Amino acid sequence: MFTGLVLECGVCVSATLTGASGRRLRLRATHERFRSVRLGDSIAVNGACLTVVGIEAHGSGFDLDFDVSEETLARTNLAEISGPGARVHLEASLRLGDEMGGHVVTGHVDARGRIGQSRPQGDYVLWEVVLEGEARRRVAPYLVEKGSWAVDGVSLTVNEVLDEPDRTIVRMTLIPHTLVVTRFGGLAPGALVNVEADLLAKYATRALRFKP
């Protein structure tokens, strides 16, 4: 379980093929929270919950290894991390007693969206994520104005939801702090992002639709 408040942008050290279709990622982290990470712990990488399979101290940081399955590569943007230098959002799993500052995020990515328009407004950025096809079917029903969702593992507030005939456009405002601590400022229109709808919205929708 996560909150959508990322600790840092980690950096890919290596991405190597495993077996026929999997991949092993080695990511470098520096945040103090990762000093207590152990083998088998869960870390959200761009919002996808992955299991730590290797740990190596490296200078002031830590190299964390993750095995990424074919299923995860197909459903997320982690397949695009193909070499050193790529930046990813990292969040350690929630511990009993931790402050719940964002919203409930499971780390189970629903779909991939695409970055739409990005327009500066003073120190802020007005930002769009576009959902089409299967991504729209999986996520759009659970989006409401001023509700929450996770984009690449970051808890964001929805400003507006525009349902067009063949796509749904989700508009948000990125504050200066978010632009500093995430990789969002460097994403160009068309870039893929992992999206996860609010868990409570899923339960509520299921309860309303279910007819025994």
Backbone hydrogen bonds, N-H to C=O, Kabsch-Sander energy under -0.5 kcal/mol:
donor,donor_aa,acceptor,acceptor_aa,energy
2,F,105,V,-3.2
6,V,4,G,-0.8
7,L,90,L,-2.6
8,E,90,L,-1.2
10,G,8,E,-0.8
10,G,88,V,-2.5
11,V,28,R,-1.6
12,C,86,A,-2.9
13,V,26,R,-3.5
14,S,26,R,-1.4
16,T,24,R,-2.3
18,T,22,G,-1.8
22,G,18,T,-1.8
23,R,68,V,-1.9
24,R,16,T,-3.3
25,L,23,R,-0.6
25,L,66,F,-2.8
26,R,14,S,-2.5
27,L,25,L,-0.5
27,L,64,L,-2.9
28,R,11,V,-3.1
29,A,27,L,-0.5
29,A,62,F,-3.0
34,F,31,H,-1.7
35,R,32,E,-2.0
36,S,33,R,-1.0
37,V,34,F,-1.1
40,G,52,V,-2.8
41,D,38,R,-2.1
43,I,50,L,-2.6
44,A,91,E,-3.0
45,V,43,I,-0.6
45,V,48,A,-2.8
46,N,44,A,-0.6
46,N,89,H,-2.3
48,A,45,V,-1.8
49,C,47,G,-0.5
49,C,107,G,-2.9
50,L,43,I,-2.9
50,L,48,A,-0.5
52,V,41,D,-2.7
53,V,65,D,-2.8
54,G,65,D,-0.9
56,E,63,D,-1.9
58,H,61,G,-2.8
61,G,58,H,-2.5
62,F,29,A,-2.9
63,D,56,E,-3.3
64,L,27,L,-3.2
64,L,62,F,-0.6
65,D,54,G,-2.8
66,F,25,L,-2.4
67,D,51,T,-0.6
68,V,23,R,-3.6
68,V,66,F,-0.6
69,S,67,D,-0.6
73,L,69,S,-2.3
74,A,70,E,-2.0
75,R,71,E,-1.4
76,T,72,T,-1.3
80,E,77,N,-1.6
81,I,78,L,-1.4
82,S,80,E,-1.6
85,G,12,C,-2.7
86,A,83,G,-1.1
88,V,10,G,-2.3
90,L,8,E,-2.4
91,E,44,A,-1.5
93,S,42,S,-1.3
94,L,1,M,-3.4
98,D,95,R,-2.7
101,G,99,E,-1.1
103,H,3,T,-2.0
105,V,2,F,-2.4
109,V,107,G,-0.9
110,D,195,V,-1.9
111,A,195,V,-1.6
113,G,193,V,-2.7
114,R,130,V,-2.2
115,I,191,A,-2.3
116,G,128,E,-2.7
119,R,126,L,-3.0
121,Q,124,Y,-2.9
124,Y,121,Q,-1.8
125,V,174,L,-1.7
126,L,119,R,-3.3
127,W,125,V,-0.5
127,W,172,M,-2.8
128,E,117,Q,-1.4
129,V,170,V,-2.2
130,V,114,R,-3.5
131,L,168,T,-3.0
133,G,166,D,-0.5
135,A,132,E,-1.3
136,R,132,E,-0.8
137,R,133,G,-1.7
138,R,134,E,-2.2
139,V,135,A,-1.7
140,A,136,R,-1.6
142,Y,139,V,-2.0
143,L,140,A,-1.8
146,K,158,V,-3.4
147,G,144,V,-2.2
149,W,156,L,-1.7
150,A,196,E,-2.4
151,V,154,V,-2.3
152,D,150,A,-0.5
152,D,194,N,-3.6
154,V,151,V,-1.8
155,S,4,G,-3.0
155,S,153,G,-0.5
156,L,149,W,-2.8
156,L,154,V,-0.5
158,V,147,G,-2.7
159,N,171,R,-2.8
160,E,171,R,-1.4
162,L,169,I,-2.9
163,D,161,V,-0.6
164,E,162,L,-0.8
164,E,167,R,-2.9
168,T,131,L,-2.4
169,I,162,L,-2.8
170,V,129,V,-2.7
170,V,168,T,-0.5
171,R,160,E,-2.7
171,R,169,I,-0.5
172,M,127,W,-2.7
174,L,125,V,-2.9
175,I,173,T,-0.6
179,L,175,I,-1.9
180,V,176,P,-1.6
181,V,177,H,-2.3
182,T,178,T,-1.3
186,G,183,R,-1.5
187,L,184,F,-1.7
190,G,115,I,-2.6
191,A,188,A,-2.1
193,V,113,G,-2.4
195,V,111,A,-2.7
196,E,150,A,-2.2
198,D,148,S,-0.5
199,L,104,V,-0.7
202,K,198,D,-1.5
203,Y,199,L,-2.1
204,A,200,L,-2.4
205,T,201,A,-2.3
206,R,202,K,-2.3
207,A,203,Y,-2.3
208,L,204,A,-1.8
209,R,205,T,-1.9
210,F,206,R,-2.0
